[in-house]
Amino acid sequence: MTATTEAGVTGTSTAVNPVLRIAPASPAAAAAYFGASLAFHADVSDVAAALAAGGDPGFLVLDSRSTESWDQGHVPGAIHLPTALIPEQAEQLLDKSVPVVTYCWGPGCNGATRAALALAELGFQVKEMLGGFEYWAREGFEFETWEGRERRTADPLTAPLDAAHCGC
């Protein structure tokens, strides 16, 4: 790669593109990784669509946050089970034959990951809902609070405003 220095001298650059500093994985390794990722994660739009379709979606949604957080807002129909209580209460509240989708606050919180780990260690099939409650609310899906149901206008940076879905 050639580059021109501040002094106007052209020569070979030793700077490495930060994106390619570590080479991309082979296509086979990438397919294995991304395929596995989809086995571990669901996004809020897919969870909302499955719940809105009516009938049994084939999974349960589990909110792993504190009671105060739950009261502030949660996915309608979700089960409330804080992560710390999973080891002692999950087997009484949940059916191991039904997959569980965990969520916590949002992408900056790994509470849903910790909850998913605790459930998997008990023998439950589990996925983590990417974006958590933050993206549920930001994408404009209805949620419940201790005062009733609410819905916020979708954030145009997280959801299409004039379409039913993003097309991905």
C-alpha positions as protocol buffer text, in pm:
chain_id: "A"
residue {
  index: 1
  type: MET
  ca { x: 0 y: 0 z: 0 }
}
residue {
  index: 2
  type: THR
  ca { x: 139 y: 345 z: -87 }
}
residue {
  index: 3
  type: ALA
  ca { x: 77 y: 657 z: 114 }
}
residue {
  index: 4
  type: THR
  ca { x: 185 y: 1017 z: 102 }
}
residue {
  index: 5
  type: THR
  ca { x: 337 y: 1159 z: 421 }
}
residue {
  index: 6
  type: GLU
  ca { x: 275 y: 1510 z: 552 }
}
residue {
  index: 7
  type: ALA
  ca { x: 599 y: 1612 z: 384 }
}
residue {
  index: 8
  type: GLY
  ca { x: 462 y: 1491 z: 49 }
}
residue {
  index: 9
  type: VAL
  ca { x: 690 y: 1187 z: 27 }
}
residue {
  index: 10
  type: THR
  ca { x: 529 y: 883 z: -129 }
}
residue {
  index: 11
  type: GLY
  ca { x: 626 y: 544 z: 11 }
}
residue {
  index: 12
  type: THR
  ca { x: 501 y: 216 z: 148 }
}
residue {
  index: 13
  type: SER
  ca { x: 270 y: 245 z: 446 }
}
residue {
  index: 14
  type: THR
  ca { x: 313 y: 13 z: 739 }
}
residue {
  index: 15
  type: ALA
  ca { x: -25 y: 114 z: 889 }
}
residue {
  index: 16
  type: VAL
  ca { x: -267 y: -175 z: 905 }
}
residue {
  index: 17
  type: ASN
  ca { x: -635 y: -129 z: 839 }
}
residue {
  index: 18
  type: PRO
  ca { x: -793 y: -173 z: 1187 }
}
residue {
  index: 19
  type: VAL
  ca { x: -1081 y: -373 z: 1040 }
}
residue {
  index: 20
  type: LEU
  ca { x: -847 y: -623 z: 878 }
}
residue {
  index: 21
  type: ARG
  ca { x: -578 y: -624 z: 1148 }
}
residue {
  index: 22
  type: ILE
  ca { x: -716 y: -967 z: 1228 }
}
residue {
  index: 23
  type: ALA
  ca { x: -817 y: -1143 z: 908 }
}
residue {
  index: 24
  type: PRO
  ca { x: -1181 y: -1246 z: 865 }
}
residue {
  index: 25
  type: ALA
  ca { x: -1264 y: -1606 z: 946 }
}
residue {
  index: 26
  type: SER
  ca { x: -1295 y: -1858 z: 668 }
}
residue {
  index: 27
  type: PRO
  ca { x: -1645 y: -1882 z: 520 }
}
residue {
  index: 28
  type: ALA
  ca { x: -1693 y: -2223 z: 685 }
}
residue {
  index: 29
  type: ALA
  ca { x: -1587 y: -2092 z: 1028 }
}
residue {
  index: 30
  type: ALA
  ca { x: -1807 y: -1784 z: 983 }
}
residue {
  index: 31
  type: ALA
  ca { x: -2107 y: -2000 z: 888 }
}
residue {
  index: 32
  type: ALA
  ca { x: -2054 y: -2219 z: 1195 }
}
residue {
  index: 33
  type: TYR
  ca { x: -2021 y: -1917 z: 1426 }
}
residue {
  index: 34
  type: PHE
  ca { x: -2321 y: -1725 z: 1292 }
}
residue {
  index: 35
  type: GLY
  ca { x: -2534 y: -2040 z: 1278 }
}
residue {
  index: 36
  type: ALA
  ca { x: -2450 y: -2108 z: 1641 }
}
residue {
  index: 37
  type: SER
  ca { x: -2525 y: -1747 z: 1732 }
}
residue {
  index: 38
  type: LEU
  ca { x: -2879 y: -1784 z: 1599 }
}
residue {
  index: 39
  type: ALA
  ca { x: -2924 y: -2094 z: 1815 }
}
residue {
  index: 40
  type: PHE
  ca { x: -2840 y: -1884 z: 2122 }
}
residue {
  index: 41
  type: HIS
  ca { x: -3012 y: -1552 z: 2043 }
}
residue {
  index: 42
  type: ALA
  ca { x: -3346 y: -1411 z: 1932 }
}
residue {
  index: 43
  type: ASP
  ca { x: -3416 y: -1047 z: 1858 }
}
residue {
  index: 44
  type: VAL
  ca { x: -3702 y: -846 z: 2003 }
}
residue {
  index: 45
  type: SER
  ca { x: -3881 y: -816 z: 1669 }
}
residue {
  index: 46
  type: ASP
  ca { x: -3891 y: -1193 z: 1623 }
}
residue {
  index: 47
  type: VAL
  ca { x: -4007 y: -1248 z: 1982 }
}
residue {
  index: 48
  type: ALA
  ca { x: -4278 y: -982 z: 1941 }
}
residue {
  index: 49
  type: ALA
  ca { x: -4394 y: -1130 z: 1609 }
}
residue {
  index: 50
  type: ALA
  ca { x: -4416 y: -1481 z: 1756 }
}
residue {
  index: 51
  type: LEU
  ca { x: -4613 y: -1356 z: 2058 }
}
residue {
  index: 52
  type: ALA
  ca { x: -4844 y: -1142 z: 1841 }
}
residue {
  index: 53
  type: ALA
  ca { x: -4925 y: -1431 z: 1607 }
}
residue {
  index: 54
  type: GLY
  ca { x: -5158 y: -1572 z: 1871 }
}
residue {
  index: 55
  type: GLY
  ca { x: -5171 y: -1919 z: 2010 }
}
residue {
  index: 56
  type: ASP
  ca { x: -4878 y: -2093 z: 2169 }
}
residue {
  index: 57
  type: PRO
  ca { x: -4550 y: -1944 z: 2044 }
}
residue {
  index: 58
  type: GLY
  ca { x: -4360 y: -2254 z: 2159 }
}
residue {
  index: 59
  type: PHE
  ca { x: -4147 y: -2068 z: 2415 }
}
residue {
  index: 60
  type: LEU
  ca { x: -4172 y: -1873 z: 2740 }
}
residue {
  index: 61
  type: VAL
  ca { x: -4029 y: -1525 z: 2794 }
}
residue {
  index: 62
  type: LEU
  ca { x: -3844 y: -1475 z: 3122 }
}
residue {
  index: 63
  type: ASP
  ca { x: -3759 y: -1136 z: 3272 }
}
residue {
  index: 64
  type: SER
  ca { x: -3453 y: -1182 z: 3493 }
}
residue {
  index: 65
  type: ARG
  ca { x: -3452 y: -833 z: 3650 }
}
residue {
  index: 66
  type: SER
  ca { x: -3543 y: -711 z: 3998 }
}
residue {
  index: 67
  type: THR
  ca { x: -3902 y: -654 z: 4110 }
}
residue {
  index: 68
  type: GLU
  ca { x: -3850 y: -276 z: 4087 }
}
residue {
  index: 69
  type: SER
  ca { x: -3734 y: -312 z: 3727 }
}
residue {
  index: 70
  type: TRP
  ca { x: -4021 y: -550 z: 3644 }
}
residue {
  index: 71
  type: ASP
  ca { x: -4269 y: -296 z: 3783 }
}
residue {
  index: 72
  type: GLN
  ca { x: -4115 y: -25 z: 3566 }
}
residue {
  index: 73
  type: GLY
  ca { x: -4202 y: -224 z: 3255 }
}
residue {
  index: 74
  type: HIS
  ca { x: -4192 y: -578 z: 3118 }
}
residue {
  index: 75
  type: VAL
  ca { x: -4292 y: -782 z: 2814 }
}
residue {
  index: 76
  type: PRO
  ca { x: -4661 y: -879 z: 2837 }
}
residue {
  index: 77
  type: GLY
  ca { x: -4695 y: -1244 z: 2935 }
}
residue {
  index: 78
  type: ALA
  ca { x: -4335 y: -1273 z: 3056 }
}
residue {
  index: 79
  type: ILE
  ca { x: -4253 y: -1469 z: 3367 }
}
residue {
  index: 80
  type: HIS
  ca { x: -4066 y: -1275 z: 3634 }
}
residue {
  index: 81
  type: LEU
  ca { x: -3777 y: -1469 z: 3784 }
}
residue {
  index: 82
  type: PRO
  ca { x: -3472 y: -1270 z: 3895 }
}
residue {
  index: 83
  type: THR
  ca { x: -3144 y: -1439 z: 3807 }
}
residue {
  index: 84
  type: ALA
  ca { x: -3047 y: -1494 z: 4171 }
}
residue {
  index: 85
  type: LEU
  ca { x: -3366 y: -1699 z: 4226 }
}
residue {
  index: 86
  type: ILE
  ca { x: -3331 y: -1925 z: 3921 }
}
residue {
  index: 87
  type: PRO
  ca { x: -3142 y: -2207 z: 4098 }
}
residue {
  index: 88
  type: GLU
  ca { x: -3406 y: -2245 z: 4367 }
}
residue {
  index: 89
  type: GLN
  ca { x: -3727 y: -2163 z: 4176 }
}
residue {
  index: 90
  type: ALA
  ca { x: -3690 y: -2237 z: 3804 }
}
residue {
  index: 91
  type: GLU
  ca { x: -3780 y: -2604 z: 3821 }
}
residue {
  index: 92
  type: GLN
  ca { x: -4105 y: -2525 z: 4009 }
}
residue {
  index: 93
  type: LEU
  ca { x: -4207 y: -2243 z: 3772 }
}
residue {
  index: 94
  type: LEU
  ca { x: -4090 y: -2361 z: 3431 }
}
residue {
  index: 95
  type: ASP
  ca { x: -4138 y: -2669 z: 3215 }
}
residue {
  index: 96
  type: LYS
  ca { x: -3808 y: -2810 z: 3082 }
}
residue {
  index: 97
  type: SER
  ca { x: -3979 y: -2916 z: 2759 }
}
residue {
  index: 98
  type: VAL
  ca { x: -4056 y: -2552 z: 2670 }
}
residue {
  index: 99
  type: PRO
  ca { x: -3768 y: -2331 z: 2549 }
}
residue {
  index: 100
  type: VAL
  ca { x: -3711 y: -2013 z: 2750 }
}
residue {
  index: 101
  type: VAL
  ca { x: -3616 y: -1672 z: 2608 }
}
residue {
  index: 102
  type: THR
  ca { x: -3443 y: -1457 z: 2870 }
}
residue {
  index: 103
  type: TYR
  ca { x: -3410 y: -1081 z: 2880 }
}
residue {
  index: 104
  type: CYS
  ca { x: -3278 y: -814 z: 3111 }
}
residue {
  index: 105
  type: TRP
  ca { x: -3239 y: -435 z: 3066 }
}
residue {
  index: 106
  type: GLY
  ca { x: -3057 y: -397 z: 2737 }
}
residue {
  index: 107
  type: PRO
  ca { x: -2742 y: -450 z: 2535 }
}
residue {
  index: 108
  type: GLY
  ca { x: -2525 y: -292 z: 2804 }
}
residue {
  index: 109
  type: CYS
  ca { x: -2637 y: -552 z: 3059 }
}
residue {
  index: 110
  type: ASN
  ca { x: -2539 y: -918 z: 3070 }
}
residue {
  index: 111
  type: GLY
  ca { x: -2812 y: -1018 z: 3313 }
}
residue {
  index: 112
  type: ALA
  ca { x: -3001 y: -1212 z: 3046 }
}
residue {
  index: 113
  type: THR
  ca { x: -2680 y: -1400 z: 2966 }
}
residue {
  index: 114
  type: ARG
  ca { x: -2633 y: -1492 z: 3333 }
}
residue {
  index: 115
  type: ALA
  ca { x: -2997 y: -1602 z: 3354 }
}
residue {
  index: 116
  type: ALA
  ca { x: -2962 y: -1811 z: 3038 }
}
residue {
  index: 117
  type: LEU
  ca { x: -2650 y: -1975 z: 3178 }
}
residue {
  index: 118
  type: ALA
  ca { x: -2826 y: -2057 z: 3507 }
}
residue {
  index: 119
  type: LEU
  ca { x: -3120 y: -2209 z: 3319 }
}
residue {
  index: 120
  type: ALA
  ca { x: -2897 y: -2408 z: 3082 }
}
residue {
  index: 121
  type: GLU
  ca { x: -2706 y: -2548 z: 3380 }
}
residue {
  index: 122
  type: LEU
  ca { x: -3041 y: -2675 z: 3514 }
}
residue {
  index: 123
  type: GLY
  ca { x: -3119 y: -2846 z: 3183 }
}
residue {
  index: 124
  type: PHE
  ca { x: -3346 y: -2589 z: 3017 }
}
residue {
  index: 125
  type: GLN
  ca { x: -3335 y: -2502 z: 2647 }
}
residue {
  index: 126
  type: VAL
  ca { x: -3269 y: -2129 z: 2635 }
}
residue {
  index: 127
  type: LYS
  ca { x: -3211 y: -1830 z: 2411 }
}
residue {
  index: 128
  type: GLU
  ca { x: -3125 y: -1474 z: 2502 }
}
residue {
  index: 129
  type: MET
  ca { x: -3336 y: -1186 z: 2362 }
}
residue {
  index: 130
  type: LEU
  ca { x: -3091 y: -939 z: 2211 }
}
residue {
  index: 131
  type: GLY
  ca { x: -3153 y: -579 z: 2311 }
}
residue {
  index: 132
  type: GLY
  ca { x: -3353 y: -671 z: 2619 }
}
residue {
  index: 133
  type: PHE
  ca { x: -3634 y: -460 z: 2756 }
}
residue {
  index: 134
  type: GLU
  ca { x: -3468 y: -141 z: 2626 }
}
residue {
  index: 135
  type: TYR
  ca { x: -3507 y: -243 z: 2264 }
}
residue {
  index: 136
  type: TRP
  ca { x: -3851 y: -393 z: 2326 }
}
residue {
  index: 137
  type: ALA
  ca { x: -3970 y: -47 z: 2433 }
}
residue {
  index: 138
  type: ARG
  ca { x: -3757 y: 143 z: 2177 }
}
residue {
  index: 139
  type: GLU
  ca { x: -3901 y: -61 z: 1889 }
}
residue {
  index: 140
  type: GLY
  ca { x: -4250 y: 44 z: 1996 }
}
residue {
  index: 141
  type: PHE
  ca { x: -4383 y: -284 z: 2133 }
}
residue {
  index: 142
  type: GLU
  ca { x: -4645 y: -272 z: 2406 }
}
residue {
  index: 143
  type: PHE
  ca { x: -4526 y: -338 z: 2760 }
}
residue {
  index: 144
  type: GLU
  ca { x: -4682 y: -368 z: 3103 }
}
residue {
  index: 145
  type: THR
  ca { x: -4600 y: -163 z: 3413 }
}
residue {
  index: 146
  type: TRP
  ca { x: -4744 y: -170 z: 3763 }
}
residue {
  index: 147
  type: GLU
  ca { x: -4986 y: 100 z: 3636 }
}
residue {
  index: 148
  type: GLY
  ca { x: -5103 y: -84 z: 3323 }
}
residue {
  index: 149
  type: ARG
  ca { x: -5005 y: -117 z: 2958 }
}
residue {
  index: 150
  type: GLU
  ca { x: -4794 y: 134 z: 2767 }
}
residue {
  index: 151
  type: ARG
  ca { x: -4648 y: 175 z: 2421 }
}
residue {
  index: 152
  type: ARG
  ca { x: -4392 y: 429 z: 2306 }
}
residue {
  index: 153
  type: THR
  ca { x: -4338 y: 558 z: 1957 }
}
residue {
  index: 154
  type: ALA
  ca { x: -4076 y: 350 z: 1781 }
}
residue {
  index: 155
  type: ASP
  ca { x: -3728 y: 500 z: 1776 }
}
residue {
  index: 156
  type: PRO
  ca { x: -3637 y: 548 z: 1408 }
}
residue {
  index: 157
  type: LEU
  ca { x: -3282 y: 432 z: 1486 }
}
residue {
  index: 158
  type: THR
  ca { x: -3408 y: 91 z: 1601 }
}
residue {
  index: 159
  type: ALA
  ca { x: -3721 y: 16 z: 1397 }
}
residue {
  index: 160
  type: PRO
  ca { x: -3871 y: 112 z: 1061 }
}
residue {
  index: 161
  type: LEU
  ca { x: -4145 y: 373 z: 1097 }
}
residue {
  index: 162
  type: ASP
  ca { x: -4337 y: 294 z: 778 }
}
residue {
  index: 163
  type: ALA
  ca { x: -4305 y: -84 z: 754 }
}
residue {
  index: 164
  type: ALA
  ca { x: -4415 y: -388 z: 951 }
}
residue {
  index: 165
  type: HIS
  ca { x: -4055 y: -514 z: 980 }
}
residue {
  index: 166
  type: CYS
  ca { x: -3702 y: -419 z: 880 }
}
residue {
  index: 167
  type: GLY
  ca { x: -3674 y: -683 z: 610 }
}
residue {
  index: 168
  type: CYS
  ca { x: -3375 y: -856 z: 761 }
}
